[in-house]
Amino acid sequence: MIAIPYWPGNFLMMRRFSDRSRALLAAVLVLAMVSLTTPAFADSFQVELEDGNDIHVEVWPAEGDLLMIWLVDHDQSRPQFERMLQRINALGIELWRIDPLADYFLPRSSENVRTLSGEGIAAVIAAAHSRSDKRLLLASYDRMPLPLLRGVRLWSQQHAERERLIGSILYYPNLFGPAPIAGQSPELDPIVSASNYPLVVVQPTEGSQRWRLPRVMEAFWAAGAPAHVQLLEGVRDWFFMHRPGEDPLEDRATEAVPAQILRLARLLQAADKPQHALPLVRSAPQAAKVQELVAFEKPRQAAGLDLLNDRGRRTSTGFADRVTLVSFWATWCPPCVEEVPSLNALRAHYKDRPFALISVDFRESVAAVEKFRRRIDVDFPVLMDSDGRASLAWGVFSFPSSFLVDREGRIRYSINRAIDWNTPQVHAVIDALLAEVAD
């Protein structure tokens, strides 16, 4: 991307341009940025669906015998990702790129990706078989592997010529249903137990679903899928989406992806392909509409927290004789950041009462939290969940997730979204817990 330095003279100069000149300059700059960040595709076509929609396919040709179909769900400029695709293409891998949300005219949200059907993906797989004699490989990331798996299953139900679809690569996949009430275990989407086609899960060790990976793989293996795992040490989810230069480990992991794809393609090529598609035995779980604190019908004892804080000091936290709000968050989470001021205000409101506010940062460095503190005031303790195990023990699935613990150390309320904490409604809940007398 072109970096345009700013100084006051720039603005004065731009003001002297006519409206037409400014529009022309803006168009030139946009074209320049696109040319530097997005490889130009040589061809495109539409796949018509029975429901009247079309799937738009961008094609980057190559001379090799492997065709890779990428399912994306972002529309922002992602220079690191685009350069990675360029390097994959340069290895002789033909690329097809589809954006199902755009084709279905759906707003970009995790829920819309999670619930997307597989019809469009199945149609693109069929089109690849009719337009090419190359081996086929699918890839996607985050939530998009769910519609990918649905599409593979639908296609395998309808077609016998399966030998050229070698399998799928799923990058940091979130294969669970909607976020549950904080503290409850998430459900795997039913498609996982109905997926028996070869696949590889590429899982960053610092990713949000790292410790749930065994559960995912056991479900794939139980379904008979030749499923493999590639762990990426020291990197986070979205590693190939972040800005180049932000993290040397992520840069190196991204640079290694094209060669890894060739190796993983050989692994998938050698795997046995299923003879029959599996049935879906249940429907997908529905999203819980959580707008406020949810009371636990059966309060449970809170797990203790024995972690380093962001000052490097070991902190062991118990919950006796006070009401405690425990908030799990991260500095990269916009809703988490939005609720920090109200958490500060809540702590100040109860400063003379037996009330404590503790936050737990999810898998970030002390340096990242220090940098965040320089920008935004955080008036409460920050404990560092460096390996994610504390979050797993508390049943945290999404961020922020917060828990109210009573004076006997029992979790009484939770919420898995950001709220305004300094309100009469929240005060009433906390006041009622403070008024209870411990047995």
N, C-alpha and C positions, 0 to 999 in steps of 0.2 A: 504494500500500500504506500502511496506517496505521502510523505510527511510535509505538511505546509506550515512553516514557522509562522507564529503570530506575533505581531507587534502593532502598536497603534497606527502606524503608517499604512499597514495593509488595509485596515478598515477605511481610512480616508481615501486611499486609492480606489478601493472598490466602489465607494460612494460616487466617484466621478464617472463610473461607467454608466452607460445607458442601460435600461432594463433589458434590452435585446442583447447587449454585450455581456451582461451578467449571466443571462440565461445560457448564452453560448459557452461562456467559460465554465459554468457549472456542468454543462453536458460533457465538455471535453474532459474535465476532472473526473467525472463519474466513469466515463469510458476508459480513462487511463487506469483508474483504480480497479475496475473490473478486469482489464486486460492483465493486470499484475497479479490478481488474486484468484481468478477463475479461468481454468483452461477452456478454450473455445471448443465446443463440440462440433464435429464435422457433419452431423446429421441428426435428425429427430423425427419421430413419428408418433402417431396416436394409436393406442390399443382401445378399441371400442368394447364396452361392457354391456351386458344384457340389461342393466338397470338404466341405461341411457348416458352414463358417465363415460369419460375417456381418461385413460392414463397416458400422460405425456412422458415419452422416453427420450432422454438425451443420449446420444451415442458418441463415444470417443473410440474410433477404430484402432486396431492394432493387428500385427501380422501373426501373433501367436495363436495357439489352439485353445486358449482359456478365455471365456467370457464371464466377467464378474458384474453382477447386478447389485448396485448399492441402493438401499432404501434410506432416504434422509428425511429428517423432520425439522430442519432449521432453514431459515431464509436470511439470516444475517451473514455478513461477510466473515468467513472463517479462513484466513490465509493459511494457517497451518494445515487444515484439512484439505484445502484445495491443492497445496503443494504436494501433500502426500498422495492424492489421486494422480497428479501429474507423474510422480515417480513410479506409481503402480503401472500406469499406462505406458511409460517409457520402457518397462520390462517386457513389453509385448503382450500385455493383458488388455483385451478389449473391455471397455467399461460402458455399462448402461446405468443411467442414474434416474431414479424416479422419486417424486415427492408426493406420496399419497394424500396427505392432508390438503395440499394445494389443489390437487385434482378433484377432491371431494368438496372443495370450498369450505373446509372446516377451520375454525379458529385453532391456533396452535396452543395446545394444552396437553398435559400428561394424560388427562382422562380421555381426550379424543384419540390420542395415539393408542392408549390401552384398549379401547373398545372398538378399534377399527377392524372391519371384517377382512378376510383374506382373499376375497374374490378378485380384486384388482391385481394382487401379487400373483395369484394363480394364472390369471390371463397373461401377464407379462412373461411368466415362465413358459407358458405355451407358445407365445410369440417368439421367444428366443429359440425354441426348438424348430419352429417353422422357418425362421429367417437365417439360422446359422447351424452349422454342423459342429460347432465347438463344444467343449466341455463347459458346463455351467456351474457357477459358484455364486451363492447369495451372501450378502453381508449387511449388517445394520448394527445399531447401537442403542443403549438405554432402553426405552420402552418399545421401540420399533421392532425388536425381535418377536414380540407377541403377534402382530399381524403377519410378520414373515413366516412364523411357524404355522399359522392358520392357512396361509397361502400354499405352503409346501404340502400340507396335509390335503387340502382341497385338490390341488393339482395331481397328487399321487392317487387320489380316488378316481380321477377322471381319465388318467392316461396310463398306458402300459409302457411307453418308451422311456424308462426311467434311467437308463444307463448313462445318459449324458449330464443329468443333474447329479453332481458329485456330493453336494452338501452345502452347509451354511457355516459362516463364522459370525458369532455373536459377541460384540464388544461391550464390556461391562453391562450385561443385560439385567434389567429389572423385570423379572418374570412373574411377579406377584400381582395379586389383585389390587383393588384400591387400598389406600392407606387405612389401616384399621384404627379404632380408638386407641389412643396412645396407651401402651402397656399390654395390648393384646397382640398375639402372634398373627402375622399376615398369612393369608391363604395363597398358595400357588395358583396361578391361573390354570384352568382345566386343560388348556392346550399343551401344557408341559407333559402331562401324563398321557397325551394322545400323540406325542411326537416320537417317531421311531426312525427318522431319516438321519444320516450321519451329520454331525455338527461338532464344532469346537467353540468352547466358551473362553474368551480372552478376558481374564479378570485381573485388574490392577490390585496389588496387595493393599493399597491405601483407599480402595473404593468402598462405597457405602454398603454394598452387599457381600463384602468379602467373607464374613463369618456365616452367612446364610448359603454360601456356595455348596457345601456338602449336601444340604437338603435338596437343592436344585438338581445336582448331579445324580443323586439317588433316585429321584423321580424319572429322569431321563433313562437311566440304566434299567429301572423297573419296567419302563415301556419298551425296552429292547433296542433303544437308540445306541449306535456306536458313537458315544459322546466322549469328548476329550477336553482337557483343561490346559490352557496356557496362562501361567501366572506371570504378571509383569511387576517386577520388584521395584518398590519405591515410588510408584506413580499413582495418580488419582484417576477417578472417572473423568471422562471428557478430555483426557490428556492430549489427544490430537485435535481438539477444538480450541485449546488455549492459545494465547498469543505467542508467537515464536520469541524465544529469549526469556520468557518468564521463569522457566525452570529447566536447567540443563538436562536433568533426568528425563523429563517429558519430551524435550527436543530429541534426545537420543532414542527414546522409545518410539517416537513417531517416525524417525528416519529408518528404524529397523522394520517397520510394518511391511513394506513391499516385499522384501526378501522372505519375511515370515509367511506371507500369503502364499508364495510359491511352495514353501515347505509344507504348510498346512493343506494346500491343495493336493499335494502328493499323498498325504495321510488320508484325506477324505476320499480320494480316488480309489485307494486300496480297501476302503471299508466296505463291508457287505451292505447291499441296499435291501430295504424291506420288500416283501412280496405283496403285502396288503397294508392299506391305511388303517389306523386304529380308530375306533368310535370315540366320540366325546361322551363321557359318562355323566357329566353334570354341566349346568350352565355357569357362566362367569358370576362371581360374587358382585353384589351391588355396592356402590360407594356409600359410606356412612356420611350423613349430613351433619357434620359437627360444627356448630356455630358458637358454642360456649362450653364451659367446663362440664365434663360428664362425670357423674357420680358412680363410683364402683359399687355394684350391688353386693359384692363380697370383698371388702377391703383386704388387701394383702400386705404382708410385711415388706417394707422397702429394703432393697439391697444396700448395704453400706458402701460408701465411696472412700476408697483409699488411693488417692492419686496425687501427683505433683500438681501444684498450682502454676500459674503463669509467671511466678517469680522463682520457680525452681524448688519450692519447699514442699515436702511431703505433707499432705493433709488427709487426716482420717476423720470422716464425718459420720456422726450418729444423729439420731432424730428425737431423742427423748426430751420431754418437758418443753417443747416448743413446736410451733407450726412452721413447716419448712416448704418453700416453693423451690423445686429443683427443675431447672430449665436446660434442656439439651439443644445446642445451637451450633452455628459455624459462621465465620465472618463472611463466607462466600454466599450465604443464604439471604437474599433480599428481605423476605418476611421476618427473619430473625433480627436483622438490623433495624427494621421498622419498629419493632416492639421494645427495643432497648430503652428509649426515653421513658416509656410508661413503666417499665420494670424499675428504673431508677426512682421514679416518683412513688411507686408502691413501697419500695424499701424505705424511703424517707417517711412515708405516711405511718409506717409501723416501727419506727426507730426506737420507741420507748416501750415496745411490747415484746413478748417472747415469740418473736417471728424472725425467721432467717430466709434469705434468698441466696441460693447457690446456683451457679451456672456451670455447665459441663461442655467444653468445646470438643467437637468431634474431629479427631484425627488431623489436627493442624499443628504447626510448629509454634513455639513460644514467640519467635520472631514475627509470625503472621499476626498473632494476637497483639503484640506490642505495637506493630504498625497500625492496627485497627484502633487501638486505644488512643494513639496520637491524633486520630481523626474524629473519633466519637467517644464521648464520655461513657465509661462503664463503671458504675458506682457499686458493684457487687463482686464477690469473689469469682474467679474463673479457674476451674479445675481442668486439667488436660487429659482427655481420653485419647491418648496417643495411639492405641491399637484398636479402639472401637469396642473393646469387650465390655466396658461398663455400659455403653449404650445398648448393647445386645442384651445384657442382664436385665435392664429396665424395660426391654421390649420396645425400644425406639426404632421406628421404621422411616419416619419422615421428619423434616426439620422446619420450624422448631417443634419440639414435643416437651410438654411441661407437666409436672405432677405436684399435687398438694398433699403433703404428708402430715398426719395429725400428731398429737403430743405423745402418742404411744408408738410412733414409728410406722404407722400403717398408711399405705397410699389410699386416699379417699376420693380424689378427683384427678382427672387428666384432660389434656387437650392436645391435638396434633396440628394446630394451626396458630398463627399469630393473632393476638387480640390486644385490646387496650386493657392493661392490667389495673390501672388506677381509676376504677369506676365504682359507683355505689353497689352494683351487682356483685363484683368481685369482693369488695370489702365485706359485704353481707356474708358471703361464704367463709371468708377467713375469720371474721368475728365469731361466727357460730362454732368454728373449730377451736378458736381460742377459749371460748366459754365452756367447752367440755372439760370435765375434770378427769384426769387420768386415774385409772383403777389402781 
